[in-house]
């Protein structure tokens, strides 16, 4: 990926950490990476078996990409599950493998993570007021804490394709309720783009790898561009 790094970073600056200036007003309506925490809720093996509105492989890839994004962009990440020892099963291991800095908050069976005092305290201790949430099921595990967090004054985003529901109908009604409550629906690739902001950054190459997870055909974009560069340079 060394060659890709040269392709994507004109001068090696990082927009988040190196203070790149943007046009006045540019990005003010977008997610602020300095005020954001990622919450991955109840991505459990048993619940995956009931997801029908998105392919489970795609769902897991999108969740893993978000976890890697959190590690790369130094975004706090909190995971939780209502009862991992029960029939809903354990959390998917990819999350904590991709983001070793992630904090797991155990619950005592509460369906709504926001009903758990330790979970709410852990969120509050980050000092962040923008919450990006994803989970299984969307209409329960994401919906309930999203509504409560919104009522508590947080700005809340729900990553729809990193979440899953037992039917298309459940997914559509969930989306409608999000919008009515002021929870912002979004997608994994949009979140990554929103936090990335520019290719003019030192970690551009690993960011590009994230896009190959949420959009596998992006790998072909990278490969074709690299080949064209090699031909121009006469290296191949």
QUITAWO-V871997 format. One line per field, one symbol per residue. ss: DSSP state (a for helix, b for strand, c for the rest). psi: psi as a letter, one per 30 degrees, with the letter a starting at -180 (. if undefined). A space follows every 10 residues. Layout:
# QUITAWO-V871997
ss=???
psi=???
This chain:
# QUITAWO-V871997
ss=caaaaaaacc cccccccccc cccccccccc ccaaabbbbb bccbaaaacc cccccaaaaa aaaaaaaaaa aaaccbbbbb bccccccccc bccaaaaacc ccbbbbcccc ccaaacaaaa aaaaaccccb bbbbbbcaaa aaaaaaaaaa acccbbbbba aacbcccaaa aaaaaaaaaa accbbbcaaa aaaaaacccc cccaaaaaaa aaaacccaaa aaaaaaaaaa aaaccc
psi=geeeeeefje gglkfefghk klkkfkgffl kjffgkkkjj jhikeeeefg kffkkeeeee eeeeeeeeee eeghkkkkll keiffaffll kkffefefif fkkkjklhfk ejeffjeeee eeeeffgkgk kjkllklefd eeeefeeeee fgglkkkkje gglklfleee eeeeeeeeee fgkjkaleee eeeefeekfi lfgeefeeee ffefieffee eeeeeeeeee eefgf.
